Amino acid sequence: MASMADEIEAYLRALIQNSPDGAIVIQRTQIAERFDCVPSQISYVLMTRFTPDRGYVVEGRRGGGGNIRVRKLEAEQQELVALLHKVEAIDQARAFGLIVRVMEAGLISEREAGVMQSALKRDVLQIDLPERDRVRARLLRAMLTAAFGE
């Protein structure tokens, strides 16, 4: 017998699969009512089963009823986001090289790459090492995740 979490996961995966753009916008309370459970159960499923290493990005949105967007990443994007989630710190040269590689793969535009590089420069991130490299990794991860959502 499948657990409640398994049923919720299957339902959300079916919604995503039937979505033309591989993304859905849901409200926890509506899904919770459908499965006769508490909204925190929906949060649990989203946090544990729709993770970047499984190929998903979950974005909470405040206002508008508390919508949550769940998006399936493409294979290349999945690999990159999974890799980035394992990187705790990255220096400027490696970050720039990664941005160029992502741009050359056609995953971001030249303009997006330029904006990312400008924001990640050491003279912009005026923080002492090693914290600067940790902040740069978090910013890079957030920017690429946002860019892939386009």
Secondary structure, DSSP 8 states (H G I E B T S, - for coil): ---HHHHHHHHHHHHHHHSTTSEEEEEHHHHHHHHTS-HHHHHHHHHHHS-GGGTEEEEE--STTTEEEEEE--HHHHHHHHHHHH-----HHHHHHHHHHHHHTTSS-HHHHHHHHHHT-TTTS---TTHHHHHHHHHHHHHHHHHHT-
